[in-house]
């Protein structure tokens, strides 16, 4: 695998079910943390879905800091509920 692109959009920030799935995916892919990228736009917003209007015609791939992602408040809350 050369790289992996995470593109779940903003839906995962506000929806518990998506956040839970996001956590399980992160747990699975964390071993390849140096190969994980997300889609960003020219304004610096990251984690965008490929069909978001600002990136629909051109993607900017940005390396994901998995450690920062794992330390987000929602991720930590999910860990506490397990």
N, C-alpha and C positions, 0 to 999 in steps of 0.2 A: 504494500500500500504506500503510495507516494504522499497523499494527504487526505484529510477528511474535512468536509465542510458542514458546520452546524448552521442550520437556517430555520429556526422555529419561530421567528418573529416575536412580537411583543406579547402575544397571547400567553406565553409561558410565564410571564411576570405577574399575571393577575388571575390565572385559572389554576386551582389546586390540582386538578386531575392532570393537566399538562405539566405542571411543576413536578409532580411525582414521577411522571414518565421521563422528564428531563433529567431528574436525579438518577434514575436507573440507567439511562443512556450514558451519563457522565461517568458513573461508576464503571461501566463496561469499557469505555474508551480511554480512561485516564492513563492506561499503560502506554498509549501512543501520544502522550500530551505534546510532544514536539512536532506533531504532524497535523494538529487540529487548527482549522481556520474558520472564520465566520465571514459573512458578507457584510460589508460596510458601504455607506454612501459618502459622497463628497463632503457632507456636513459633519462626518465623524460618528454618526449613529451606527451601532454595530448589532449583530445578531439578527439582521433583517431577513425576511422571507424573500425568496428569489422573485416573486411577483409584486413586491412592493414597488410602487410607481417610480421612486427615486433610483432604483437599481435594476429595473426591468430590462433596460437595454445594455447595461454595463455593470459588471460586478467589480468591486474592489475587495480582494481577499486580505483579511487581516488576521495575523496569528492570534490565537486565543490563549490567554493566561489561565490555564486550567486551575491553578492554585487560587487565583482571585475568584474564579467562578465557583469553586468549591466552598469558598468562605463567604458567599452571599448570605444574607439574612434568611431568605426563603429556604435555601439548601440546608442551612443549620437547623431551621425549624423542622424540616422533614426528618433530619437525623434524630432529633429529639423525640419525634412521635413514633419512631420504629420500636 
